[in-house]
């Protein structure tokens, strides 16, 4: 098989895997009322159907990337997708809320293994000069999943039952695993021992922090359980950093963060997931609780926002490989801050949907301007054999930003409003959105004042073109000889 065909298969397989994971994470929220009615779950138990996934996913991203480097990226990607598929079936068949929570945790483990490896496998298949377009398609597919998540969830729940939001994954996974076995090329990270102590410190530290952030949403920041969890988690993460600085074979080389491109890109990702995804959490509820849309109607209306990523992401990936990622990230965060500020000034109990379309398009376009260029910047800042470690770290930081954003914005929301009435909800939503604006603007400022370059060199482009010309000529000669 030629290199071009191998790259095409790799892009398709990892994009479908990412699509399945992202879609599933977004469809669950709209099904919570149906799960509550059928399984008799308490509000706290319903929270854990989401939190169990978030905890397992965010905590084990670094571990998934490390195992891929050590045991084989193709092998571990297939293992992650297999676990995700099996646990999806278990969730669909769950007879009780406890069984559903356990299945959701297993889904999170499978997703944590597979997600960082989608980027690593892509980086291994595509040379630097061609990654921009591939990453644009990869992030565009993720955008499709983001766009379709609320819509699919609302449609499935409204037309069938909540069980089918999990059954959807089973046929996709059943096809994807054998396809990956046949078409992906195996690769490994550098030859080194498995950093067991680093894995334990990183996983337990992230667990403490993410658990504390998740519980703060219902218990409050001053609750002893939350404060102790955050403190212990922070101490363990600091111990992880200290150990990684001293060990011979670190799971996450700390010198990554000395590279300005890597460090700034992770600040940008943290800011975007904090501000944007924290705000989407409340805006999707605003459409239903205040403007009285059904879940399906809310999903359709959010397509304007999330659908913009499908159009802009491939273009952003294509051009970022030619002119660098930094300008795209600055523009993307700025557009998101502008869109969120626009929404904050317009939001009211009788707001029309027409007044939301403009900021929705701006916000979606801004997200798309960050996705692929940020991935490109991370991969360009490390050696190819370090892509797995860099991908795991970036995914973990990004997910931490999303959890932190929801937790902080929830605190701002509850300090100023409540769910008791539409006006009370608006009173809490407005200051929460302005906090999101501030974080997004701060991320844009960091990317603007700390320049770095990720543009592929002219020599790299020439080398790729020469190799592909040789492949083409070889193929023509073989065809003529036949």
KETI-415475 format. One record per residue (C-alpha): residue number from 1; residue in one letter; x, y, z. Coordinates in steps of 0.25 Angstrom, whole numbers, plus 5000, padded with zeros to 4 digits. Example, Ala and Ser with C-alpha at 12.3 -4.5 7.8 and 13.67 -1.06 7.14 Angstrom:
2
SITE  pos  code    px    py    pz
SITE    1     a  5049  4982  5031
SITE    2     s  5055  4996  5029
***
This chain:
482
SITE  pos  code    px    py    pz
SITE    1     x  5000  5000  5000
SITE    2     x  5005  5014  4996
SITE    3     x  5008  5024  5007
SITE    4     x  4997  5033  5002
SITE    5     x  4987  5022  5004
SITE    6     x  4992  5018  5017
SITE    7     x  4991  5033  5022
SITE    8     x  4977  5033  5016
SITE    9     x  4973  5021  5024
SITE   10     x  4979  5026  5037
SITE   11     x  4972  5039  5036
SITE   12     x  4959  5032  5034
SITE   13     x  4960  5022  5045
SITE   14     x  4965  5032  5056
SITE   15     x  4955  5042  5052
SITE   16     x  4944  5032  5053
SITE   17     x  4949  5028  5067
SITE   18     x  4950  5042  5072
SITE   19     x  4936  5045  5066
SITE   20     x  4930  5033  5074
SITE   21     x  4936  5037  5087
SITE   22     x  4933  5052  5086
SITE   23     x  4918  5049  5081
SITE   24     x  4916  5040  5093
SITE   25     x  4921  5050  5103
SITE   26     x  4911  5060  5098
SITE   27     x  4898  5052  5096
SITE   28     x  4897  5047  5110
SITE   29     x  4893  5061  5117
SITE   30     x  4880  5062  5109
SITE   31     x  4876  5048  5114
SITE   32     x  4878  5050  5128
SITE   33     x  4863  5053  5131
SITE   34     x  4859  5040  5124
SITE   35     x  4869  5032  5132
SITE   36     x  4864  5039  5145
SITE   37     x  4850  5034  5142
SITE   38     x  4853  5020  5137
SITE   39     x  4864  5016  5147
SITE   40     x  4858  5024  5159
SITE   41     x  4872  5031  5161
SITE   42     x  4874  5042  5170
SITE   43     x  4880  5056  5166
SITE   44     x  4894  5052  5172
SITE   45     x  4893  5038  5164
SITE   46     x  4890  5046  5152
SITE   47     x  4902  5055  5154
SITE   48     x  4911  5042  5155
SITE   49     x  4906  5037  5141
SITE   50     x  4914  5049  5136
SITE   51     x  4924  5050  5146
SITE   52     x  4929  5036  5146
SITE   53     x  4932  5037  5131
SITE   54     x  4939  5051  5133
SITE   55     x  4948  5046  5145
SITE   56     x  4953  5033  5138
SITE   57     x  4955  5041  5125
SITE   58     x  4962  5053  5130
SITE   59     x  4971  5045  5140
SITE   60     x  4976  5034  5130
SITE   61     x  4979  5042  5118
SITE   62     x  4994  5043  5121
SITE   63     x  4993  5028  5125
SITE   64     x  4987  5024  5111
SITE   65     x  4998  5032  5104
SITE   66     x  5009  5025  5112
SITE   67     x  5003  5011  5110
SITE   68     x  5002  5014  5095
SITE   69     x  5017  5018  5094
SITE   70     x  5021  5006  5102
SITE   71     x  5012  4995  5097
SITE   72     x  5009  5000  5083
SITE   73     x  5000  5011  5078
SITE   74     x  4991  5003  5069
SITE   75     x  4990  4992  5079
SITE   76     x  4985  5001  5090
SITE   77     x  4976  5010  5081
SITE   78     x  4969  4997  5077
SITE   79     x  4968  4993  5092
SITE   80     x  4963  5006  5096
SITE   81     x  4952  5006  5085
SITE   82     x  4948  4992  5088
SITE   83     x  4947  4995  5103
SITE   84     x  4938  5007  5099
SITE   85     x  4929  4999  5090
SITE   86     x  4927  4988  5101
SITE   87     x  4924  4997  5112
SITE   88     x  4915  5005  5103
SITE   89     x  4907  4992  5101
SITE   90     x  4908  4990  5116
SITE   91     x  4902  5004  5119
SITE   92     x  4891  5002  5109
SITE   93     x  4887  4989  5116
SITE   94     x  4889  4995  5130
SITE   95     x  4878  4990  5140
SITE   96     x  4881  5000  5151
SITE   97     x  4887  5014  5152
SITE   98     x  4899  5007  5159
SITE   99     x  4902  4998  5147
SITE  100     x  4900  5010  5138
SITE  101     x  4911  5018  5146
SITE  102     x  4921  5007  5146
SITE  103     x  4919  5005  5131
SITE  104     x  4921  5020  5129
SITE  105     x  4934  5019  5137
SITE  106     x  4938  5008  5128
SITE  107     x  4935  5017  5115
SITE  108     x  4944  5028  5121
SITE  109     x  4955  5018  5122
SITE  110     x  4954  5014  5108
SITE  111     x  4952  5028  5103
SITE  112     x  4965  5032  5111
SITE  113     x  4973  5021  5104
SITE  114     x  4968  5024  5090
SITE  115     x  4967  5039  5090
SITE  116     x  4982  5043  5091
SITE  117     x  4986  5032  5081
SITE  118     x  4977  5038  5070
SITE  119     x  4986  5050  5070
SITE  120     x  4999  5041  5071
SITE  121     x  4995  5032  5060
SITE  122     x  4992  5044  5051
SITE  123     x  5006  5050  5055
SITE  124     x  5013  5037  5051
SITE  125     x  5006  5036  5038
SITE  126     x  5007  5050  5033
SITE  127     x  5020  5058  5031
SITE  128     x  5021  5072  5037
SITE  129     x  5018  5079  5024
SITE  130     x  5005  5071  5022
SITE  131     x  4999  5071  5036
SITE  132     x  4992  5084  5035
SITE  133     x  4981  5079  5025
SITE  134     x  4980  5065  5032
SITE  135     x  4979  5072  5046
SITE  136     x  4968  5081  5040
SITE  137     x  4960  5069  5035
SITE  138     x  4962  5062  5049
SITE  139     x  4957  5074  5057
SITE  140     x  4946  5077  5047
SITE  141     x  4941  5062  5049
SITE  142     x  4942  5066  5064
SITE  143     x  4934  5078  5061
SITE  144     x  4923  5070  5054
SITE  145     x  4922  5061  5067
SITE  146     x  4921  5074  5075
SITE  147     x  4910  5079  5066
SITE  148     x  4902  5066  5065
SITE  149     x  4903  5062  5080
SITE  150     x  4892  5071  5085
SITE  151     x  4884  5068  5073
SITE  152     x  4886  5053  5073
SITE  153     x  4883  5052  5088
SITE  154     x  4870  5060  5087
SITE  155     x  4865  5053  5075
SITE  156     x  4868  5039  5081
SITE  157     x  4862  5042  5094
SITE  158     x  4850  5048  5088
SITE  159     x  4847  5038  5077
SITE  160     x  4852  5025  5085
SITE  161     x  4859  5023  5098
SITE  162     x  4872  5027  5106
SITE  163     x  4877  5013  5103
SITE  164     x  4880  5016  5089
SITE  165     x  4890  5027  5092
SITE  166     x  4899  5016  5096
SITE  167     x  4895  5006  5085
SITE  168     x  4899  5015  5075
SITE  169     x  4914  5013  5078
SITE  170     x  4913  4998  5077
SITE  171     x  4912  4996  5062
SITE  172     x  4923  5007  5059
SITE  173     x  4933  5001  5069
SITE  174     x  4930  4987  5063
SITE  175     x  4934  4992  5049
SITE  176     x  4945  5001  5054
SITE  177     x  4954  4991  5062
SITE  178     x  4956  4981  5051
SITE  179     x  4958  4992  5041
SITE  180     x  4969  4998  5050
SITE  181     x  4975  4984  5051
SITE  182     x  4976  4983  5036
SITE  183     x  4980  4997  5032
SITE  184     x  4987  5004  5043
SITE  185     x  5003  5003  5044
SITE  186     x  5008  5000  5058
SITE  187     x  5018  5010  5064
SITE  188     x  5024  5012  5078
SITE  189     x  5030  5023  5086
SITE  190     x  5045  5023  5090
SITE  191     x  5051  5011  5096
SITE  192     x  5050  5013  5111
SITE  193     x  5045  5007  5123
SITE  194     x  5030  5009  5128
SITE  195     x  5030  5020  5138
SITE  196     x  5021  5013  5148
SITE  197     x  5024  5023  5159
SITE  198     x  5021  5035  5150
SITE  199     x  5008  5028  5145
SITE  200     x  5003  5026  5160
SITE  201     x  5007  5040  5164
SITE  202     x  5000  5047  5151
SITE  203     x  4988  5038  5152
SITE  204     x  4985  5040  5167
SITE  205     x  4988  5055  5166
SITE  206     x  4979  5058  5155
SITE  207     x  4968  5049  5161
SITE  208     x  4969  5058  5174
SITE  209     x  4968  5071  5166
SITE  210     x  4957  5066  5156
SITE  211     x  4949  5060  5167
SITE  212     x  4950  5073  5176
SITE  213     x  4946  5081  5164
SITE  214     x  4934  5072  5160
SITE  215     x  4929  5071  5175
SITE  216     x  4930  5086  5176
SITE  217     x  4919  5088  5167
SITE  218     x  4909  5082  5177
SITE  219     x  4916  5084  5190
SITE  220     x  4923  5097  5189
SITE  221     x  4938  5101  5189
SITE  222     x  4938  5102  5204
SITE  223     x  4933  5088  5207
SITE  224     x  4944  5080  5214
SITE  225     x  4943  5068  5204
SITE  226     x  4946  5078  5193
SITE  227     x  4957  5085  5199
SITE  228     x  4964  5073  5204
SITE  229     x  4963  5066  5190
SITE  230     x  4968  5078  5183
SITE  231     x  4980  5080  5193
SITE  232     x  4984  5065  5193
SITE  233     x  4983  5065  5177
SITE  234     x  4992  5078  5176
SITE  235     x  5002  5072  5185
SITE  236     x  5003  5059  5177
SITE  237     x  5004  5067  5164
SITE  238     x  5015  5075  5170
SITE  239     x  5022  5062  5174
SITE  240     x  5020  5057  5160
SITE  241     x  5027  5069  5154
SITE  242     x  5038  5068  5164
SITE  243     x  5040  5053  5161
SITE  244     x  5039  5055  5146
SITE  245     x  5050  5065  5146
SITE  246     x  5060  5055  5153
SITE  247     x  5056  5042  5147
SITE  248     x  5064  5036  5135
SITE  249     x  5052  5032  5127
SITE  250     x  5041  5042  5130
SITE  251     x  5026  5039  5126
SITE  252     x  5025  5054  5123
SITE  253     x  5038  5061  5120
SITE  254     x  5037  5075  5127
SITE  255     x  5046  5081  5117
SITE  256     x  5033  5081  5108
SITE  257     x  5028  5093  5116
SITE  258     x  5041  5101  5113
SITE  259     x  5037  5101  5099
SITE  260     x  5029  5114  5097
SITE  261     x  5021  5108  5086
SITE  262     x  5017  5096  5095
SITE  263     x  5014  5104  5107
SITE  264     x  5006  5115  5100
SITE  265     x  4998  5105  5092
SITE  266     x  4994  5098  5105
SITE  267     x  4990  5112  5112
SITE  268     x  4981  5114  5100
SITE  269     x  4975  5101  5100
SITE  270     x  4972  5102  5115
SITE  271     x  4966  5116  5113
SITE  272     x  4957  5112  5102
SITE  273     x  4952  5099  5109
SITE  274     x  4950  5108  5122
SITE  275     x  4943  5119  5115
SITE  276     x  4935  5113  5104
SITE  277     x  4931  5099  5108
SITE  278     x  4928  5105  5122
SITE  279     x  4919  5115  5115
SITE  280     x  4912  5104  5106
SITE  281     x  4908  5096  5118
SITE  282     x  4900  5108  5123
SITE  283     x  4895  5113  5109
SITE  284     x  4889  5100  5105
SITE  285     x  4881  5100  5118
SITE  286     x  4877  5114  5115
SITE  287     x  4871  5110  5102
SITE  288     x  4862  5099  5110
SITE  289     x  4860  5105  5124
SITE  290     x  4858  5120  5120
SITE  291     x  4854  5120  5105
SITE  292     x  4845  5107  5107
SITE  293     x  4851  5099  5095
SITE  294     x  4851  5084  5095
SITE  295     x  4864  5076  5096
SITE  296     x  4863  5073  5081
SITE  297     x  4860  5088  5078
SITE  298     x  4871  5093  5086
SITE  299     x  4881  5083  5079
SITE  300     x  4876  5088  5065
SITE  301     x  4878  5103  5069
SITE  302     x  4892  5100  5075
SITE  303     x  4896  5094  5061
SITE  304     x  4898  5109  5056
SITE  305     x  4909  5110  5067
SITE  306     x  4915  5096  5066
SITE  307     x  4913  5094  5052
SITE  308     x  4922  5106  5048
SITE  309     x  4934  5097  5053
SITE  310     x  4932  5087  5042
SITE  311     x  4934  5098  5031
SITE  312     x  4945  5106  5037
SITE  313     x  4954  5095  5043
SITE  314     x  4959  5089  5030
SITE  315     x  4963  5103  5025
SITE  316     x  4969  5107  5038
SITE  317     x  4978  5094  5038
SITE  318     x  4982  5096  5023
SITE  319     x  4986  5110  5025
SITE  320     x  4993  5109  5039
SITE  321     x  5003  5099  5033
SITE  322     x  5007  5110  5023
SITE  323     x  5007  5123  5032
SITE  324     x  5008  5117  5046
SITE  325     x  4998  5114  5057
SITE  326     x  5000  5126  5066
SITE  327     x  4991  5136  5058
SITE  328     x  4980  5126  5057
SITE  329     x  4980  5124  5072
SITE  330     x  4980  5139  5075
SITE  331     x  4968  5141  5066
SITE  332     x  4961  5129  5070
SITE  333     x  4961  5132  5085
SITE  334     x  4958  5147  5082
SITE  335     x  4946  5143  5073
SITE  336     x  4941  5134  5084
SITE  337     x  4942  5145  5095
SITE  338     x  4935  5155  5086
SITE  339     x  4924  5145  5083
SITE  340     x  4922  5142  5098
SITE  341     x  4922  5156  5102
SITE  342     x  4912  5159  5091
SITE  343     x  4903  5148  5096
SITE  344     x  4904  5153  5111
SITE  345     x  4899  5167  5107
SITE  346     x  4887  5162  5099
SITE  347     x  4882  5150  5108
SITE  348     x  4869  5152  5115
SITE  349     x  4856  5144  5118
SITE  350     x  4850  5148  5105
SITE  351     x  4862  5148  5096
SITE  352     x  4859  5143  5081
SITE  353     x  4867  5132  5075
SITE  354     x  4870  5142  5063
SITE  355     x  4879  5151  5072
SITE  356     x  4887  5139  5076
SITE  357     x  4891  5134  5062
SITE  358     x  4902  5144  5060
SITE  359     x  4910  5141  5073
SITE  360     x  4907  5127  5071
SITE  361     x  4914  5127  5057
SITE  362     x  4926  5136  5063
SITE  363     x  4928  5126  5074
SITE  364     x  4928  5114  5066
SITE  365     x  4937  5120  5056
SITE  366     x  4946  5124  5067
SITE  367     x  4947  5110  5073
SITE  368     x  4950  5104  5059
SITE  369     x  4962  5114  5058
SITE  370     x  4968  5108  5070
SITE  371     x  4966  5093  5069
SITE  372     x  4975  5089  5057
SITE  373     x  4985  5100  5059
SITE  374     x  4987  5097  5074
SITE  375     x  4989  5082  5070
SITE  376     x  4999  5086  5059
SITE  377     x  5006  5095  5069
SITE  378     x  5008  5084  5080
SITE  379     x  5013  5074  5069
SITE  380     x  5022  5084  5063
SITE  381     x  5028  5087  5077
SITE  382     x  5033  5073  5080
SITE  383     x  5041  5062  5073
SITE  384     x  5032  5052  5065
SITE  385     x  5035  5040  5075
SITE  386     x  5030  5050  5087
SITE  387     x  5017  5052  5080
SITE  388     x  5010  5042  5089
SITE  389     x  5015  5049  5102
SITE  390     x  5011  5063  5097
SITE  391     x  4997  5058  5092
SITE  392     x  4994  5052  5106
SITE  393     x  4999  5064  5113
SITE  394     x  4991  5074  5104
SITE  395     x  4978  5066  5105
SITE  396     x  4979  5065  5120
SITE  397     x  4981  5080  5122
SITE  398     x  4970  5083  5112
SITE  399     x  4960  5074  5119
SITE  400     x  4964  5080  5133
SITE  401     x  4961  5093  5127
SITE  402     x  4947  5089  5123
SITE  403     x  4944  5083  5137
SITE  404     x  4950  5095  5144
SITE  405     x  4942  5104  5135
SITE  406     x  4929  5098  5138
SITE  407     x  4932  5098  5153
SITE  408     x  4936  5112  5154
SITE  409     x  4925  5117  5145
SITE  410     x  4915  5109  5153
SITE  411     x  4920  5116  5166
SITE  412     x  4918  5130  5159
SITE  413     x  4905  5125  5154
SITE  414     x  4900  5121  5168
SITE  415     x  4905  5133  5175
SITE  416     x  4897  5142  5166
SITE  417     x  4885  5134  5162
SITE  418     x  4878  5120  5162
SITE  419     x  4868  5111  5155
SITE  420     x  4856  5116  5162
SITE  421     x  4851  5124  5151
SITE  422     x  4855  5129  5137
SITE  423     x  4859  5142  5142
SITE  424     x  4867  5136  5153
SITE  425     x  4875  5127  5143
SITE  426     x  4878  5140  5134
SITE  427     x  4883  5147  5147
SITE  428     x  4893  5136  5149
SITE  429     x  4896  5133  5135
SITE  430     x  4901  5148  5131
SITE  431     x  4913  5149  5141
SITE  432     x  4917  5134  5138
SITE  433     x  4918  5138  5124
SITE  434     x  4926  5150  5126
SITE  435     x  4936  5141  5134
SITE  436     x  4937  5133  5122
SITE  437     x  4940  5145  5114
SITE  438     x  4951  5149  5123
SITE  439     x  4958  5136  5122
SITE  440     x  4957  5135  5107
SITE  441     x  4963  5149  5106
SITE  442     x  4974  5146  5115
SITE  443     x  4978  5134  5107
SITE  444     x  4977  5142  5094
SITE  445     x  4987  5152  5101
SITE  446     x  4997  5141  5105
SITE  447     x  4997  5136  5091
SITE  448     x  4998  5150  5085
SITE  449     x  5010  5155  5094
SITE  450     x  5018  5142  5094
SITE  451     x  5022  5139  5079
SITE  452     x  5026  5125  5074
SITE  453     x  5026  5119  5060
SITE  454     x  5021  5105  5055
SITE  455     x  5021  5107  5040
SITE  456     x  5027  5096  5032
SITE  457     x  5039  5100  5025
SITE  458     x  5041  5101  5010
SITE  459     x  5051  5089  5011
SITE  460     x  5040  5080  5017
SITE  461     x  5030  5084  5007
SITE  462     x  5040  5081  4995
SITE  463     x  5044  5068  5002
SITE  464     x  5030  5063  5003
SITE  465     x  5027  5067  4988
SITE  466     x  5039  5060  4983
SITE  467     x  5036  5047  4991
SITE  468     x  5022  5047  4986
SITE  469     x  5027  5050  4971
SITE  470     x  5036  5037  4973
SITE  471     x  5024  5029  4978
SITE  472     x  5016  5033  4966
SITE  473     x  5027  5031  4956
SITE  474     x  5029  5017  4962
SITE  475     x  5014  5014  4962
SITE  476     x  5014  5018  4947
SITE  477     x  5026  5009  4943
SITE  478     x  5020  4997  4951
SITE  479     x  5007  4999  4943
SITE  480     x  5014  5000  4930
SITE  481     x  5022  4988  4933
SITE  482     x  5009  4980  4936
***
